[in-house]
């Protein structure tokens, strides 16, 4: 309760000291919202459209599934290694300028990916695209805090969740459609015209007051080594254990020196100080676990459906659409419920729904009708949607308002760290067994989200979660 009162006090003091900063005036607010939603759509579609194409890319480039997973892994590792540095850079150079820089880099990567003809070429261009996407993602949370009035913050989070759901819904169908009529290279072409439109619309993004501070290059390098080294170590743990150990040692040392360095700073690159807030830390942990589960599921199931069950890419795309449809349906409901119930209850129910649905997916006989598998993914999507809005709200409101950029960066980092862990675990599963790797991946997803349910139960019993009514 003391934490909740402290957060409410911080919010009250900020509104009294800066009443003019409580959101944008209309109609600029609506145009800024449209810009933000379009950026989210581009980021989400680009992040997930590759998943549906991995089996096709694997066959076309004549590479093993474990190698193909690195097309996704390189992209997500790039984002997670640079996300917090970009969040810090946004405070120095301004949200709008970083947004435009990110769009240009993203556009260059998209064009390069369209013309990739080897695995190394594709991974390189996806790394470039990941840099651009990281710049965009780093300011999502901060923009929400500056676009919406506080009383509409839950609405803003809900709209973002709905756009994520709608984009995720479009992504597998769009990917399956493109692969059905053209080369897989064209799955990266959709972002080119949308990126140009978004660049023009950045005019309506709010100008956030810059913080005149020196960019911490050393912390940025240590952050990249810590996160990137850990993911690489996990990915190589069975295939190259010695190299994996080297990466793990680098990650541990980088984390230690980064932690010591950040403790000495008032506004550190990595906000370790925010992790001292119990409600914030708990919400970040379960967020990472939920996205690890989603990543494990979304990458494993295309191989399971296409290789194990001999489904066509079109059928797989339709089945995949059931997850985001469910998330889209439940997002506005959870937005209202998050004003009445603590995040631990809603997120706990959501994680439990995901665990049960994925367990059913594993237990279904292989000759079951395809729609049964769709029902399982629909149930997992309901749980995922039930989970996200209240937990994201807890993250944003657990920290002081003047740390909006750092909070948004940590929110995105939690999501991407979970996705990276999930992707790396899929690669590990395929390293252990090329034939059954997809099955092991889904099993791990079920285990991870079950553990998240236990963490949510602990949040509720300890009453550390934040509930703002």
N, C-alpha and C positions, 0 to 999 in steps of 0.2 A: 504493500500500500504506500509506503514511503517513496518508493521509486515512482509510482504512478503520480503521486502528488507533486513530486519534484518535476516530472515531465510537464504536467499541466501548468505548473508555476512558470517553467521556462517558456512555454508557448504563450502564456498570458503576458509575460514581460516583453516578449518579442513583439506581440501585437500592439502593446501600448507604446513601445519605443519606435516602432516602424509601422504605423497603421496603413501607410500608403503601399506597403509591400505585400499586403494580403491579397495576392492574386492580381491578374491583369484585368483592366476594364474591358467591357464588351464594346465593339465586336472583335477587338484584337485577340481576346481570349479564345474565341471560337476558331479564328484562323491559326493561332498558335497550337491549339489542340489538334486541328486537322494536320498541321505539319508534323507534330510529334507522332500522331497515329500512323502517318505515312512512313515515317522513319522506322517505327516499330515493325510495320508490315514488311518493309524491305529487309530488315535485319532478321526477322523470324523466318521468312520464306527462304532467304539465302542460307540460313543456318541449318535448316531441316530438309531442304529439297534434295541435297546430296544423299541423304540416307536412303531414299527410295531408289536412287540410281546406283548405289554401291555394287549390287550384284552384276548389273549391266556393265559398269565401268571395269569391274574385276575381270569379266570375260573378255571385253574389248581390248584391254591393255595386257591381257594374259598374266595377271598377277594373282597372288594368293589373297584370300579374304582378310587375313591378318595385315597384309601390306596395304590393301585397299582402305582399311579403317584409318590409316594414317592421313588420308585425304581429309577426313573429318578431324582427326586428332591434331594435325598441324594447325588447322584453322582455329580450333578452340584453345589450344595452348598459347597461340599468338595473342588471342584476345585476353585470356586470363593473366598473361605475363605483362601486358601493357595497360590493362584497364585502370588500375589505381594510379599509375603515373599520368595517364590521360586525365583522370579526375582532378589530380593536383594541378596539371597544366591548364585545365579549364578555368580554375579559379584565378590563374595568373593572366591568361590572354583573353579570357571571356568565352562564355558558352557558344555564342554565335560564331565567332571566328573558328573555334575548334570544330564546330559542327560542319562548317563549310570545308575545312581541310579534310575532315573525315570522309565526306561525300566524294571529294575528288580522288582520294586514295582508293576508296572502295570501288569507284568507277574504273580506275586503271586496272585493279585486280580482276574485276568482272570481265573486262575485255580480254585480258590475258588468259583467263580460264577458258574462254570460248575457243581459243586457238591452241589449247594444250593437246599434245599428242603423245606424251610420255608421263609416267608417274612423277618423275622429278620435276618436270615442267608444271604439272598441275599442282603439286604440293607447293612449289614456289609462288605461283600466282594466288593460290588460296591463302598463303601467309600474308601476301600484300593485301588481299581482300580482308583478311582478319584484322590487320592493322586499322583499316578504315572503319570496319564494323566496331572495333574496340573504342575508337574515338567517339562514335555515335552512341554506343551503349553507356559510356562513362558519364554522360550527362542526363540520362533518362530520369533518374530519381531527383536530381537537382531541378530539372525543368518542371517536373510535376509540382514541386514545392513552390515554384515561382509563378506558375501559370494559374493554378487553382487557388481560390480562397480556402482557408483552413476548413471551413464548414463543408466544403465540397471535395475534400481530399479523398475520402472513400470512393466518391463518384469517379474521380480521376483515376484512381487505382483500378476501379472496376472497368472503366472504359479501356484502359491499357490492357487489362486481362482479356476483355472481349476481343480487342484487336489481335492480341496474341493468339487467342482461340480461333478467330476467323482466318488469320494468316496461316496458322497451322492446319486448319481445315483445307485451305486452298492448296497448300504446298504439296501434299502427296498426290492429289488429283492432277495438279498442274504438272508435276514431275512425270507421272505416269502418262499423261496426255502427250507431253513433249517427246518422251522416249518412244511412244507408240508411232509418232509421225515423222520424227527426225532423229538426228544423232544426239547422244547425251550431252554433247558440248553446248547445246542450246538451252540447257537448264540454267545456265549462268547468264543468258542474254536478257531475261526478263527484267533484270535490275538496271539495265542501262538507261532506258527511257524514264523509269521511275526515279532514278538518281538525279537526272537532269531536272525533272519537275520539282523534286524536293529541294534542290539547290536554289531554285528561284523562290520557293516558299519560305526559305529561312529568313526572309525579310521580316516575317511576323513573329519570330522567336524573341522573347524578352531580352533586353540588354541587362545582364546581371552585373552588379558592381564588382569590379576586379579587386583581387587582393594582391597588393604589391609585395611579392615575396620572391625569393630566389628559388628557382627550380632545383630540386634535389636529385641530381643525376646519379650520384652514388647509390641512393636508396632505390632509384628506379632500376638500376642494374642488379642490385641485391634481390629486389622483388622478383625480377624475371628469372634469376638463377634459382631462387627458392621454390617458386611455383612450377616453373618449367622443368627443373631438375627432378622434382618429386613425381610429376606425371610421367616423365621419361623413365625414371627408375621403376615405376609401377608397370609400365608397358613392357619393359625388357627383363622383368624379374625372372622369367623362365627361359626365354630364348637366349639371353646373354647376361647371366647372373653377375659376372665380374663388372661389366660395364654398368649394369644396374646399380651395383654397390657404389661405384664411383659417383654416379649421378645422385644417389641418395646422400652420400657424404657431402657433396657440393651443396645440396639442398639444405641439409641440417646446418652447415656452417653459415650459409647465406642467411638463413632464418635467424640464427643466433645474433649475427652482427647487425642485421636489419632491426631486430627487436631492441637491441641496446641503443642503436642510433635513434630510433623513433621515440624512445622514452625521454630523450634529452630535448625533444622539439615540442613547441607549442601546437603546431599544426603539421603533424607528421604525414609523410606520404601514405603509409599504411596506418590507419587509425587503431592501433592496438589499445589505445585508451578507451575507445568505445566498447571494446570487447570486455571491459571490466564491468559494464552494465549487464547484469545477469539476463534480463529480459531480451536485450539486444543479442547477446551471445547465443542464447537458446534458439531464438528465431533464425539466426544465421545458420546454425548447425542443422536444424531440421529442413531449412530451405535447400542447403547443399545436398542433403540426403534425398529429398524428393526429386531433385533434378538429376541426381545420379541414377535413381530408379528409372526416371523417364528416358534418360539417355541409353541406359542398358536395354530398355524395352524397344525403343525406336530404332536402334541399330541392329539388334538381334532378330527382331521379328521379320524384317524383309527377307533375310537369309532363310529363316525358318519357313515362311510362307512360300517363297519361290523355290528354294532348294529342297526343303523337307517335305512340303505339301504340294509342290508342282503347280502353284497358282501363277496366273499371268500377272505382269506388272500392273495392268489396269485393275484387276481384282484386288491386288495388294493396296493400291492407291485408295480404292473405295473403302476397304476395311480400315485403313489408317485414318480416314476422315472421321470415323466414329469417335475417336478420342477427342479431337478439337471441337466437334459438334457438342459433345457432352460438356466440355469446359466452357464453351460459349453460352450454353443454356444456363449453367449454374452460377456463372460469374455475377450477374446482377442480384441474384438471391443472396449469395454470401456477402455482398456489399452491405445489404440491409442487416443481415444477421450479425455482421461484425460490429455493429453499433449496439448490440444487445448482449452478446456473449463473448467471453474471452477467446483469444486466438488459440489457446491450448485445446479447448473443447472442439472448435471447428476444424482446426488442423489435425487433431487427433482422429476425428471421425473420417476426414478425408483420407488420411494415410491408411486407416483401417480398411476403407472401401477399396483403395488401390491394392492392398495386400491380398484381399479376398479375390478380387477380379483377376489378378495375375496368377494366383494359385489355381483358379478355375481354368485359365488359359493353358496352364501346364498339364492339368488333369484331363483335358478334352481328348478323346480318341482322335487319331489322325484322319479318320474317315468321316468325321463330323461335318455337317453342312458349314459352308464358309461363314454364314450369318452368325453362327454360334461364336466363332472367334471374334466377329465384329461386336457382339454383345459384351464379351469380356473386355475388349478395348474400350467400349463405351463406358462400362462400369469404372474402369481405371481412370478414364477421362473425367468422369463425375467427381471421383475422389480427388483428382489433381486440381480441378477447378474449385472444389470445396476448400482445398488446402491453401491456395495461393493468396487470395485477397486478404483474409484476416492476418495471415502470417506476414505479408508484405507491409500491411498497415502497422503491425507491431514493430517491424524493423524501422520504418520511417518515423514513428512517433516515440520510439524508445530513446532516441538521441536528441540532443539540443538542436533547435531549428537552425542556428548559425553554422552547424556542421552538415548542412543539407547535401553539399557536394560529396563529402566523405561518406555520408550515410548511403547516398545513391550508389557510389562506387563500391561500397561493401556489399550492397544488395545485389548488384550485378556480378560482383566477384564470387559471391556465394553460389549464385546460379551457375556461373560458368565453371567454377571449381567442381561443382557436382557433375556437370556435363562432362568435363575432362576426365574425372574419375570414372564415370560410367563408360566413356569411350575407351579408356585405357583398359578397363576390366574386360570389355568385349574382346579387345585384341588379345588379352591374356587367355581368355576362353578359347579363342580360335587357335592360339598357339598350342594349347593343351590338346585340342581335338578339332580338326578341320570339319569333321562330319557332325559332331555334336556340340560345337561351340555355341551355336545359337540357342540351344536348349539350356546350356549352363548359364548363358547370359540372362535369360529370362528368370531362371531360378535365383540368380544373384540379385536381380531387381526385386524379387519378392522378399528376399531376406533383408535387403537394405531398407525397404519401406516399412517392413515389420519392426525393425529397430527404431525407425523414426516414430512409429506409434508409441513405443515405450518411452522415448524422449518426451513426446507430447504429454503422456500420462504423468511423467515426472514434473513437467512444467505446471500441470494443473494441481498436483498434490503439493508442490512447494509454493504455489501461488506467486510465481515470479513473472508470469506473462503479463503484458500490459493490455488493459482493456480501456479504451477511450469511448465514452458514450456521448 
